Amino acid sequence: MDSILPSYRDPLFSLLIIIALSLIISILTYGWGVYRQQKDKSTLRKFLEKFESTECTLDTSNMPFDTAMFKPLALLAKAFENSGEYHKAINIYLYLIKNTGNLIDRDDLMERLGQTYLRAGFLERARGIFAEILRKRPRSPHILYELGIVYELLREYDKASEIIEPLRVLGEETGALESFLNFEKIASNKKMAPEEKTEILITLQQGEPSLYRATVALLFRLNTQQAWEQIQGHSLHSILDILWFLPYSQLDLDIISKDSRLQAIYYAKGHLNHLPTEKSGIFAIDLLVAGRISGFEEGDLLFSYLCKKCKQSFPVPFTRCPNCLALHTLQVEESIAKKSTQTDYSLL
């Protein structure tokens, strides 16, 4: 007597087996996904506990979380960050990361947290955050770039250079960054003789014109004669403050006498008494020259430094913008002021 149950050779039986296996796999996959999500969240919480600080005046420990709070709190954190109240911004970012369930939002907040630590000067914490992001998302060029900045600020130039190859693989242009890191490694090498360092720096600058200002500034500390030999007429404005604050003992009068623009700068400064043969082409300098010819000897220059990318202005020069962290975006801006009691100091 044939069995009323379907045979394993029956197509219907095979279909039922496939459906049952699919359901089991789906349930196991879902359960594994939930488990992994909970484990990742627990791991993230433990990771973030290392960054908690009691220095912030905002108490979020007992604050109940609602998804409607996410956007207002994120905007508040950004406002705190922009105003320089980094501890408050960090506290809110940590609170949001712990409580949000949206992976995209969490990843974005982790980036913001790392960037805030970086701008606040908490470099080791920034390094930890960026390393954690890269562990999960290694193909993130902007995170690699910011991790490199952390190593750069820590003066760990060899580690900073390690990000060059991954960035290049991801299609990023790394020439200027690589030259800059090489420059910094050489400049900070205390074991290298000044003569050797000078020669390498000049060669490096010739291949990367964006290093011109930094090279001239450093050469005035290493070898004054070599520094003057690198002075280029078309780039005078970019180093005007360096030339203006040079002490008289470092002036090369032979080179200055052969360049009308240099003559104008140092006539305006009061270091030369004979009139320049031509105008400098720099408005403030030519105005001071005209004033001195008319008998006004109290003119001086004040300098500020503009980032050409973010348009923020700073009172001290930089190679990397303190605000947007862009490289080689400095623009020297000068203004005429009345000479103070003492102005012969050096920015070098």
C-alpha positions in Angstrom: 0.0 0.0 0.0 1.5 3.3 -1.1 2.1 5.9 1.7 -0.1 9.0 1.7 3.0 11.1 2.6 4.9 12.7 -0.2 8.1 10.8 -1.3 11.4 12.6 -1.1 11.5 12.2 -4.9 8.2 14.1 -5.1 8.8 17.7 -6.5 6.3 19.1 -3.9 8.3 17.5 -1.1 11.5 19.0 -2.4 9.9 22.4 -2.6 8.7 22.2 1.0 12.2 21.3 2.1 13.7 24.3 0.2 11.1 26.6 1.8 11.8 25.3 5.2 15.5 25.6 4.8 15.1 29.2 3.5 13.0 30.1 6.5 15.6 28.6 8.9 18.4 30.4 7.1 16.4 33.7 7.2 15.7 33.4 10.9 19.3 32.5 11.7 20.6 35.4 9.5 18.2 37.8 11.2 19.1 36.6 14.6 22.9 36.8 13.8 22.3 40.3 12.4 20.6 41.4 15.6 23.3 39.8 17.7 26.1 41.5 15.7 24.3 44.8 16.0 23.9 44.5 19.7 27.5 43.3 20.1 28.8 46.2 17.9 26.7 48.7 20.0 28.1 47.2 23.2 31.6 47.4 21.8 31.1 50.9 20.7 29.8 51.9 24.2 32.9 50.4 25.8 35.1 52.1 23.3 33.4 55.5 23.9 33.7 55.1 27.7 37.4 55.9 27.3 36.5 59.3 26.0 34.0 60.4 28.6 34.9 63.4 30.5 33.5 65.0 33.7 34.9 68.5 32.7 31.8 69.4 30.7 29.0 71.4 32.3 26.3 69.6 30.3 24.9 66.6 32.2 23.5 64.1 29.8 23.8 61.0 32.0 20.1 61.0 33.0 18.7 62.6 29.9 16.1 60.4 28.2 16.6 60.1 24.4 14.0 60.5 21.7 14.6 60.4 18.0 13.1 63.8 17.6 16.0 65.2 19.7 18.7 64.0 17.2 18.7 66.9 14.8 18.4 69.8 17.3 21.1 68.3 19.5 23.4 67.7 16.5 22.9 71.3 15.5 23.6 72.5 19.0 26.8 70.4 19.1 27.9 72.0 15.9 27.2 75.5 17.2 29.3 74.7 20.3 32.1 73.4 18.1 32.0 76.6 15.9 32.2 78.8 19.0 35.1 76.9 20.4 33.2 75.3 23.3 34.6 71.9 22.4 33.9 70.1 25.7 30.2 70.8 25.3 30.2 69.6 21.7 32.1 66.5 22.6 29.7 65.6 25.3 26.6 65.9 23.0 28.3 63.9 20.3 29.1 61.1 22.7 25.5 61.1 24.0 24.1 61.0 20.5 26.4 58.2 19.3 25.4 56.0 22.3 21.7 56.5 21.8 21.1 56.6 18.1 20.3 53.4 16.3 20.9 54.7 12.8 24.2 53.4 11.5 24.6 56.2 9.0 24.0 58.9 11.6 26.3 57.1 14.0 29.1 57.0 11.4 28.6 60.7 10.7 28.7 61.5 14.4 31.9 59.5 14.9 33.6 61.6 12.2 32.4 64.8 13.8 33.6 63.7 17.2 37.1 62.9 15.8 37.2 66.3 14.0 36.2 68.0 17.2 38.9 66.3 19.2 41.4 67.2 16.5 40.4 70.9 16.6 40.4 71.0 20.3 43.9 69.6 20.5 43.0 66.2 22.0 45.2 64.5 19.5 45.4 61.0 21.1 41.7 60.9 21.3 41.3 62.0 17.7 43.7 59.3 16.7 41.7 56.7 18.5 38.4 57.8 16.9 39.8 57.9 13.3 41.5 54.5 13.8 38.2 53.0 14.9 36.4 54.5 11.9 39.0 53.1 9.5 38.7 49.7 11.1 35.2 49.5 9.9 35.5 51.7 6.8 39.1 51.5 5.5 38.3 53.1 2.1 37.6 56.6 3.6 40.1 59.1 2.1 39.0 62.0 4.2 39.5 60.0 7.4 42.9 58.8 6.3 43.8 62.4 5.6 42.7 63.6 9.0 44.5 60.7 10.7 47.6 61.8 8.9 47.1 65.4 10.2 47.0 63.9 13.8 50.3 62.1 13.3 51.7 65.3 11.7 50.7 67.4 14.7 52.2 64.8 17.0 55.4 65.1 14.9 55.2 61.4 14.0 56.1 62.1 10.4 56.9 58.5 9.5 53.4 57.3 10.6 51.9 60.3 8.8 53.7 59.2 5.6 52.2 55.8 5.9 48.8 57.2 4.8 50.3 58.3 1.4 50.1 55.0 -0.3 46.5 54.2 0.8 45.4 57.7 -0.4 47.2 57.1 -3.7 45.4 53.8 -4.2 42.1 55.5 -3.6 42.9 57.9 -6.4 43.9 61.0 -4.3 46.5 63.5 -5.4 49.3 63.2 -2.8 52.3 65.0 -4.3 52.0 68.2 -2.2 51.3 66.3 1.0 54.2 64.0 0.4 56.6 66.9 -0.2 55.4 68.7 2.9 55.9 65.7 5.1 59.4 65.2 3.7 60.1 68.9 4.4 58.9 68.5 8.0 60.9 65.4 8.6 64.1 67.1 7.4 63.3 70.4 9.2 62.8 68.5 12.5 65.9 66.3 12.1 68.3 67.4 14.8 71.0 65.0 13.8 71.4 66.3 10.3 74.1 69.0 9.7 72.8 72.4 8.7 74.7 72.3 5.4 73.2 69.0 4.4 69.8 70.1 5.5 70.0 73.3 3.5 71.0 71.5 0.3 68.1 69.0 0.6 65.6 71.7 1.5 66.5 73.8 -1.6 66.2 70.8 -3.9 62.9 69.8 -2.3 61.5 73.3 -2.7 62.5 73.5 -6.4 60.3 70.5 -7.0 57.4 71.8 -5.0 56.9 75.6 -5.3 54.3 75.6 -2.5 57.2 75.1 0.0 58.8 78.4 -1.0 57.7 80.4 2.0 58.5 77.6 4.6 61.9 77.0 3.0 63.0 80.7 3.0 61.8 81.1 6.6 63.9 78.0 7.7 66.9 79.0 5.6 67.1 82.3 7.4 67.8 80.2 10.6 70.2 77.8 8.9 72.1 79.8 6.3 71.4 83.5 5.8 73.4 83.7 2.5 71.5 80.7 1.0 68.2 82.2 2.1 69.0 85.5 0.2 69.9 83.5 -2.8 66.5 81.9 -2.9 64.7 85.3 -2.9 62.5 85.6 -6.0 61.1 88.9 -7.1 57.7 87.6 -8.2 57.2 85.9 -4.8 58.2 88.8 -2.5 54.6 89.4 -1.3 54.3 85.9 0.0 57.4 86.5 2.3 57.0 90.2 2.9 56.5 89.7 6.7 59.6 87.5 6.9 61.7 90.2 5.1 60.1 93.0 7.1 61.0 91.5 10.5 64.6 90.5 9.6 67.1 92.2 11.9 69.5 94.5 10.1 72.4 92.1 10.8 70.8 89.6 8.5 70.4 91.9 5.5 72.5 91.2 2.4 73.0 94.7 1.1 74.7 93.5 -2.1 71.6 91.5 -3.1 69.2 94.3 -2.0 71.1 96.9 -4.0 70.5 94.9 -7.2 66.7 94.6 -6.7 64.5 97.7 -6.8 61.7 96.0 -5.0 63.9 95.0 -2.1 65.3 98.5 -2.0 61.7 99.8 -1.6 60.9 97.4 1.2 64.0 98.4 3.2 63.7 102.1 2.5 60.1 101.9 3.8 61.4 100.0 6.8 64.1 102.7 7.4 67.1 100.4 6.9 68.2 102.2 3.7 68.6 106.0 3.1 68.9 106.1 -0.7 65.7 106.2 -2.7 64.6 103.0 -4.5 64.9 103.2 -8.3 61.4 101.8 -8.9 58.2 101.1 -7.0 57.8 97.8 -5.3 54.3 97.1 -6.7 53.1 96.4 -3.1 50.6 99.2 -2.2 51.5 99.5 1.5 55.2 99.6 0.8 54.9 102.2 -1.9 52.7 104.3 0.4 55.3 104.1 3.2 58.0 105.1 0.7 56.0 108.1 -0.4 55.4 109.0 3.3 59.0 108.8 4.1 60.0 110.9 1.2 57.5 113.5 2.5 59.1 113.4 6.0 56.8 110.9 7.7 59.1 108.4 9.5 56.6 106.8 11.8 55.1 104.3 9.3 55.1 100.6 10.0 53.4 97.5 8.8 51.0 95.1 10.7 50.4 91.6 9.3 47.5 89.2 9.3 47.2 85.9 7.6 44.2 84.8 5.5 43.4 81.2 4.5 42.5 81.4 0.8 40.2 78.4 1.2 38.0 79.1 4.3 38.7 82.9 4.3 39.5 82.9 8.0 42.1 85.4 9.2 44.7 84.7 11.9 47.3 86.9 13.7 50.1 84.4 13.2 51.4 82.6 10.0 50.6 79.0 9.4 51.4 76.2 6.9 48.2 74.3 7.6 45.1 76.4 8.2 44.1 76.1 11.9 40.4 76.3 10.9 39.9 74.1 7.8 43.3 72.3 8.0 44.0 73.0 4.3 47.7 73.0 3.3 49.5 75.9 1.7 46.6 78.3 1.6 48.2 81.2 3.5 47.9 84.7 2.0 49.9 87.5 3.7 47.9 90.7 4.3 49.6 93.9 5.4 48.2 97.1 6.8 49.9 100.4 7.6 50.2 101.4 11.3 52.1 103.9 13.4 55.5 102.6 14.5 55.6 101.3 18.1 58.4 101.5 20.5 59.9 98.2 19.4 59.2 96.5 16.1 62.4 94.7 15.3 61.4 91.2 16.3 61.4 88.1 14.2 58.7 85.7 13.4 61.3 83.1 12.4 
